[in-house]
């Protein structure tokens, strides 16, 4: 046998079979499992060849530009645990060829676009896709993949079958890269207006990412908190109206006659001495001080015989009927309590 005989080119049949059966994006490891060596894969990626290498160890099994979905899968395959392989699904899973990505998820602008944001660029226009991995992973940003590390990986949300960081985390990772104040404000505003998350969750992630020292981020957060409070107040009006609660006086200050200011309230029923206060604190460095102030005010009012119901914007959004029941119960119980001290009610 002549050992100098050139190796015949790969039969197109198994390669076509691969391209049809899988998502046309595969790792070197998955290709090896299908009998295609790294050398053979590299040969297919020669100039003008039928394949291309998108990222180290990740191949696109067709010429021409990758689709958005192919780019997303490629980035996840590169970043997923086990040296960049998409870990195959367990036997009996719905689609045995669909990769499962361990310890990697899409974050940043790409994640926000997947979550349905309209103020983020379309996926195809992003030069790089951010992917979140544990801090200890030895992995570098490469090509169209930007590696973002975290000491605490959040639970991913499944969006179009892909693991995607929750909106607050994806926002923080996007804002890290943005210097334009208008772009930051648009993203934060859409997160709240679009009902994707509550302001407090956004501010918590921005604080964890140490972004609240940047003036353009602080300005955007102030707008966000004002926006969040306006939405929460609107929901409180709706709760009173839709669940048939008696009309309170809105946005008032209480004082003792001739005495000190007792604090502002979002809603107050003078006849029953029941108050509602929206808890729209932002979790920043001074959270403990703010909470102490809330607690002091509440204790003072309750010593005077006024029942204070604390409601968070999230509870108003997710469990409005339950919050209405809490308020109604407090109003009905007022007849069983000792009369409250006389207080002066002033518009806020």
Backbone torsions as a table, in degrees:
resi	resn	phi	psi	omega
1	UNK	NA	135.6	-179.5
2	UNK	-84.8	110.9	-176.2
3	UNK	-74.1	-8.6	179.1
4	UNK	-89.8	1.7	179.4
5	UNK	-62.0	128.2	-178.9
6	UNK	-62.8	146.8	178.3
7	UNK	-69.6	128.1	179.7
8	UNK	-64.9	150.5	179.1
9	UNK	-62.6	155.5	179.1
10	UNK	-58.5	139.9	175.2
11	UNK	-63.4	134.1	-179.0
12	UNK	-68.1	-17.6	-172.9
13	UNK	-62.3	-53.3	-179.0
14	UNK	-65.7	-31.5	-179.6
15	UNK	-69.1	-40.3	176.2
16	UNK	-62.1	-40.9	-179.9
17	UNK	-59.4	-43.4	178.7
18	UNK	-62.0	-47.8	-175.3
19	UNK	-62.7	-33.5	-178.7
20	UNK	-78.7	-41.5	-172.5
21	UNK	-76.1	-34.2	-177.5
22	UNK	-104.6	-174.4	-174.1
23	UNK	-86.0	16.4	177.8
24	UNK	67.5	13.2	169.3
25	UNK	-128.0	125.2	-178.1
26	UNK	-142.1	150.4	174.8
27	UNK	-84.8	162.5	176.0
28	UNK	-58.0	-37.9	-179.7
29	UNK	-63.1	-44.3	179.6
30	UNK	-68.0	-36.1	177.7
31	UNK	-64.3	-42.4	178.1
32	UNK	-58.9	-40.7	179.3
33	UNK	-62.5	-24.1	178.1
34	UNK	-93.5	6.9	176.6
35	UNK	88.9	13.9	179.5
36	UNK	-107.1	116.3	-178.5
37	UNK	-75.2	166.5	177.4
38	UNK	-61.2	-40.6	179.7
39	UNK	-61.9	-41.7	179.3
40	UNK	-66.6	-40.3	178.5
41	UNK	-63.0	-43.3	179.0
42	UNK	-62.9	-36.4	178.4
43	UNK	-63.1	-38.0	178.8
44	UNK	-67.3	-21.7	-177.4
45	UNK	-95.1	10.6	178.4
46	UNK	-61.9	158.9	179.2
47	UNK	-52.5	128.7	-178.5
48	UNK	81.5	-0.1	-179.2
49	UNK	-76.4	173.1	-174.2
50	UNK	-79.5	-15.1	-178.6
51	UNK	-117.5	172.1	171.6
52	UNK	-148.7	152.8	177.9
53	UNK	-96.4	115.0	-177.7
54	UNK	-80.5	-41.6	-177.8
55	UNK	-145.8	164.0	179.0
56	UNK	-52.7	120.5	177.8
57	UNK	77.5	9.4	-179.1
58	UNK	-128.8	124.8	-172.9
59	UNK	-117.4	143.2	173.3
60	UNK	-103.7	123.2	-170.7
61	UNK	-90.5	38.9	171.3
62	UNK	-159.6	155.4	175.5
63	UNK	-77.9	172.4	177.8
64	UNK	86.6	168.6	-174.8
65	UNK	-67.7	145.9	176.9
66	UNK	-72.7	152.0	173.1
67	UNK	-75.3	169.7	176.7
68	UNK	-58.5	-43.5	-178.4
69	UNK	-63.4	-40.8	179.3
70	UNK	-65.0	-38.4	177.3
71	UNK	-63.2	-43.2	-179.2
72	UNK	-62.8	-45.7	178.9
73	UNK	-63.7	-38.9	-179.0
74	UNK	-62.8	-44.1	-179.6
75	UNK	-63.6	-42.2	179.5
76	UNK	-67.5	-40.0	177.9
77	UNK	-62.5	-39.2	179.5
78	UNK	-65.0	-38.9	-171.4
79	UNK	-93.6	-16.5	-173.8
80	UNK	-66.3	158.2	-179.4
81	UNK	-56.6	162.1	-178.8
82	UNK	71.4	55.7	172.9
83	UNK	51.3	44.6	169.5
84	UNK	86.4	8.0	177.6
85	UNK	-91.9	142.5	168.3
86	UNK	-74.1	119.2	-175.0
87	UNK	-71.9	125.9	-176.5
88	UNK	-62.0	152.2	177.0
89	UNK	-62.1	158.8	175.7
90	UNK	-68.1	152.3	175.8
91	UNK	-56.6	139.2	180.0
92	UNK	87.2	-3.0	177.3
93	UNK	-67.9	164.7	-173.8
94	UNK	-56.9	-45.0	179.4
95	UNK	-129.2	102.7	-174.5
96	UNK	-65.5	-14.8	-178.7
97	UNK	-96.6	-10.3	-179.6
98	UNK	-76.5	124.4	-179.2
99	UNK	-67.8	150.1	171.0
100	UNK	-110.3	127.6	-173.1
101	UNK	-101.5	112.1	-177.6
102	UNK	-91.3	130.4	175.2
103	UNK	57.2	40.4	173.7
104	UNK	-154.5	139.6	177.7
105	UNK	-151.6	151.5	177.0
106	UNK	-70.3	137.6	177.2
107	UNK	-139.0	-170.8	177.2
108	UNK	66.6	-152.7	-174.8
109	UNK	-60.1	-39.5	-179.5
110	UNK	-61.1	-41.2	179.4
111	UNK	-64.1	-42.4	-179.6
112	UNK	-63.8	-39.5	176.1
113	UNK	-61.4	-42.5	177.8
114	UNK	-64.4	-33.0	177.9
115	UNK	-73.7	-6.7	175.8
116	UNK	100.3	14.8	177.1
117	UNK	-66.7	141.8	177.5
118	UNK	-97.2	-16.5	-176.7
119	UNK	-90.8	5.3	177.5
120	UNK	-102.7	156.3	-177.9
121	UNK	-68.9	154.1	172.8
122	UNK	-62.3	151.6	-174.6
123	UNK	-56.2	-40.2	-176.0
124	UNK	-65.0	-22.5	-177.9
125	UNK	-88.9	-4.5	178.9
126	UNK	-81.4	126.9	177.9
127	UNK	-68.6	-37.6	-178.2
128	UNK	-133.3	148.3	176.8
129	UNK	-110.3	127.7	-179.4
130	UNK	-80.4	136.9	177.8
131	UNK	-133.1	130.5	-173.3
132	UNK	-94.6	129.8	-179.7
133	UNK	-137.1	162.9	176.4
134	UNK	-62.0	149.6	-174.0
135	UNK	-58.7	-33.0	-173.2
136	UNK	-81.6	-5.0	-179.2
137	UNK	-65.6	135.6	175.5
138	UNK	-91.0	96.7	-173.6
139	UNK	-155.9	138.3	-179.8
140	UNK	-113.1	152.5	170.6
141	UNK	-61.7	141.5	-178.8
142	UNK	-153.0	141.5	175.5
143	UNK	50.3	-123.5	-177.9
144	UNK	-90.6	15.6	-179.6
145	UNK	-116.0	123.3	173.3
146	UNK	-106.9	120.0	-177.7
147	UNK	-83.3	126.5	175.8
148	UNK	-115.8	128.3	-175.9
149	UNK	-105.2	150.2	177.2
150	UNK	-145.6	147.0	176.8
151	UNK	-81.1	-18.7	180.0
152	UNK	-133.1	100.1	-178.4
153	UNK	-73.7	123.4	178.4
154	UNK	-72.8	164.6	174.0
155	UNK	-71.6	125.9	-178.3
156	UNK	-73.1	155.2	170.2
157	UNK	-102.0	142.5	179.6
158	UNK	-87.5	117.6	177.6
159	UNK	-125.4	121.2	-174.5
160	UNK	48.2	39.5	176.8
161	UNK	77.7	7.7	-178.7
162	UNK	-113.6	145.3	174.9
163	UNK	-76.2	122.8	-174.3
164	UNK	-129.1	137.5	178.8
165	UNK	-62.6	145.6	175.1
166	UNK	-57.8	154.9	-173.5
167	UNK	-53.9	-48.1	-177.6
168	UNK	-58.2	-41.4	179.8
169	UNK	-68.4	-43.4	179.2
170	UNK	-61.5	-38.5	177.4
171	UNK	-60.8	-48.7	-178.3
172	UNK	-59.9	-41.8	-179.8
173	UNK	-68.1	-33.7	177.0
174	UNK	-70.0	-44.7	-176.3
175	UNK	-64.9	-31.9	177.9
176	UNK	-52.6	-35.0	-175.0
177	UNK	-94.2	-5.8	-173.1
178	UNK	-101.0	133.2	176.1
179	UNK	-110.0	-9.3	-178.0
180	UNK	-85.3	117.9	-176.0
181	UNK	-61.4	-38.9	-179.5
182	UNK	-63.4	-40.8	-180.0
183	UNK	-65.6	-40.7	179.2
184	UNK	-64.0	-45.2	-178.9
185	UNK	-62.4	-41.4	180.0
186	UNK	-61.5	-42.5	-179.5
187	UNK	-64.3	-48.4	-177.2
188	UNK	-64.6	-40.6	-179.7
189	UNK	-64.4	-43.6	-179.6
190	UNK	-64.9	-34.0	179.5
191	UNK	-58.5	-40.9	-177.4
192	UNK	-83.9	-48.9	-178.9
193	UNK	-61.9	-37.1	-178.4
194	UNK	-77.8	-1.2	178.5
195	UNK	73.6	18.6	-178.7
196	UNK	-73.3	-34.5	-179.7
197	UNK	-167.1	167.8	178.8
198	UNK	-86.4	151.1	180.0
199	UNK	-54.0	-40.4	-176.4
200	UNK	-58.9	-38.3	-179.5
201	UNK	-67.1	-38.0	178.7
202	UNK	-65.1	-48.0	-176.3
203	UNK	-64.7	-35.9	178.8
204	UNK	-60.8	-44.9	-179.8
205	UNK	-68.5	-39.6	177.9
206	UNK	-63.1	-37.5	178.6
207	UNK	-67.2	-44.4	178.4
208	UNK	-59.9	-35.3	-179.6
209	UNK	-82.9	4.3	179.0
210	UNK	57.5	40.9	-178.9
211	UNK	-98.8	-7.4	-175.4
212	UNK	-81.0	6.3	172.5
213	UNK	-93.0	-6.4	-179.5
214	UNK	-90.5	121.6	-173.6
215	UNK	-55.4	-41.1	-176.3
216	UNK	-69.5	-25.1	176.7
217	UNK	-77.5	-41.5	178.7
218	UNK	-60.6	-42.3	178.4
219	UNK	-60.5	-43.4	-179.9
220	UNK	-65.5	-37.6	179.7
221	UNK	-66.0	-39.9	177.8
222	UNK	-60.0	-43.0	176.5
223	UNK	-63.5	-40.2	-179.7
224	UNK	-61.7	-44.3	-178.5
225	UNK	-66.6	-38.8	176.3
226	UNK	-63.1	-43.2	178.0
227	UNK	-61.1	-45.4	-179.0
228	UNK	-63.3	-40.0	179.3
229	UNK	-66.4	-41.4	179.9
230	UNK	-61.4	-41.3	179.2
231	UNK	-66.3	-42.5	-179.9
232	UNK	-64.4	-40.7	177.9
233	UNK	-62.8	-41.3	178.5
234	UNK	-61.2	-41.5	178.5
235	UNK	-65.7	-35.3	178.5
236	UNK	-64.7	-42.9	175.4
237	UNK	-58.0	-45.2	-179.1
238	UNK	-62.2	-40.4	-179.3
239	UNK	-60.1	-46.4	-179.6
240	UNK	-62.4	-43.0	-177.0
241	UNK	-70.2	-49.5	-171.5
242	UNK	-73.6	-26.4	-178.4
243	UNK	-104.8	15.4	170.2
244	UNK	63.7	32.0	176.4
245	UNK	-78.1	149.9	176.0
246	UNK	-60.6	151.4	-178.8
247	UNK	-69.0	128.7	173.0
248	UNK	-90.1	179.6	163.3
249	UNK	-92.3	137.2	-172.2
250	UNK	-99.3	144.8	170.9
251	UNK	49.4	72.4	-176.1
252	UNK	-123.4	160.0	170.0
253	UNK	-107.7	142.1	175.5
254	UNK	-109.9	142.2	174.3
255	UNK	-137.7	152.0	167.6
256	UNK	-79.1	143.8	-178.6
257	UNK	-54.4	120.7	179.7
258	UNK	67.1	9.0	-174.1
259	UNK	-120.5	-158.8	-171.7
260	UNK	-75.9	161.6	175.0
261	UNK	-70.7	131.4	-177.7
262	UNK	-97.5	-18.4	178.4
263	UNK	125.2	161.7	-178.8
264	UNK	-90.0	150.7	178.6
265	UNK	-134.8	149.8	-179.5
266	UNK	-79.7	-33.5	177.8
267	UNK	-149.6	144.1	-178.4
268	UNK	-146.8	132.1	175.9
269	UNK	-107.0	97.4	-173.1
270	UNK	-60.5	-40.0	-176.0
271	UNK	-64.4	-32.8	-179.1
272	UNK	-101.1	-4.9	-177.2
273	UNK	52.4	49.8	177.1
274	UNK	-119.6	134.2	-178.8
275	UNK	-124.3	149.1	171.3
276	UNK	-117.7	132.8	175.6
277	UNK	-125.0	125.2	175.9
278	UNK	-78.4	127.5	178.7
279	UNK	-91.7	89.6	-178.9
280	UNK	-109.4	32.4	176.5
281	UNK	-61.2	144.1	172.0
282	UNK	-97.7	130.8	-179.3
283	UNK	-75.5	86.1	175.8
284	UNK	-110.5	-165.1	-176.9
285	UNK	-62.3	-29.2	-175.2
286	UNK	-94.8	25.6	-175.5
287	UNK	-60.0	-43.7	-176.9
288	UNK	-62.7	-40.7	179.7
289	UNK	-64.4	-42.4	179.5
290	UNK	-62.8	-44.1	-179.0
291	UNK	-64.5	-38.4	177.5
292	UNK	-59.8	-39.8	179.6
293	UNK	-64.6	-44.6	176.1
294	UNK	-57.1	-47.8	-175.2
295	UNK	-65.5	-40.4	179.6
296	UNK	-62.0	-45.5	-179.4
297	UNK	-61.9	-45.1	-178.2
298	UNK	-61.6	-46.0	-179.4
299	UNK	-61.8	-41.6	-179.7
300	UNK	-62.1	-47.7	-179.6
301	UNK	-63.7	-39.9	-178.0
302	UNK	-70.5	-29.8	174.0
303	UNK	-64.2	-28.9	178.6
304	UNK	-84.6	1.3	177.6
305	UNK	91.0	12.2	179.5
306	UNK	-97.7	125.5	177.4
307	UNK	-82.5	126.5	-179.7
308	UNK	-110.8	121.7	176.3
309	UNK	-102.7	118.7	177.7
310	UNK	-91.2	129.5	178.2
311	UNK	-129.0	131.6	175.7
312	UNK	-90.8	151.5	176.9
313	UNK	-55.5	-35.4	-178.9
314	UNK	-65.5	-42.3	178.6
315	UNK	-64.9	-36.4	177.1
316	UNK	-63.6	-36.8	-178.8
317	UNK	-74.1	-46.1	-170.1
318	UNK	-93.1	-21.7	-174.3
319	UNK	-145.4	55.0	-175.9
320	UNK	-60.5	-42.1	-178.4
321	UNK	-62.0	-40.8	179.3
322	UNK	-63.3	-41.3	179.0
323	UNK	-66.4	-37.7	176.9
324	UNK	-61.8	-38.4	178.7
325	UNK	-65.1	-40.2	178.2
326	UNK	-60.2	-46.3	-179.1
327	UNK	-66.1	-44.6	-179.6
328	UNK	-60.3	-41.3	178.8
329	UNK	-61.8	-42.9	179.1
330	UNK	-63.7	-39.6	179.3
331	UNK	-65.2	-42.2	-177.7
332	UNK	-69.7	-31.3	-177.4
333	UNK	-78.1	-7.8	-173.7
334	UNK	-63.7	-30.1	-179.5
335	UNK	-67.6	-20.8	-178.7
336	UNK	-89.5	-3.7	-176.3
337	UNK	-101.3	161.9	172.9
338	UNK	-64.7	148.7	179.3
339	UNK	-58.4	144.0	179.2
340	UNK	-77.2	159.4	174.7
341	UNK	-62.8	152.4	178.7
342	UNK	-74.6	128.4	177.5
343	UNK	-127.7	153.9	176.8
344	UNK	-92.9	130.5	-179.0
345	UNK	-104.0	120.7	-178.7
346	UNK	-121.2	146.1	175.5
347	UNK	-64.1	145.9	-177.3
348	UNK	-94.5	NA	NA
